[in-house]
């Protein structure tokens, strides 16, 4: 479980997505977005995004979990199941 001081150090999920796909800061990120909806979110971008999420939140996402992700909402739900509460 993360301490309150650690929460401030962690990027939020939208920022991770914008950084990894090199999107502008004002790009709106919605829970319904998925692969193909945002520039850069193709098959390779998906793998890179999952890797960044694993590093940022210090979690492991297995291949089956990665394949099941079809939207940002799916990522949020997965983070919750992994015990991540600050995203």
Order of alpha helices (4+ residues) and beta strands (2+ residues): alpha-alpha-alpha-alpha-alpha
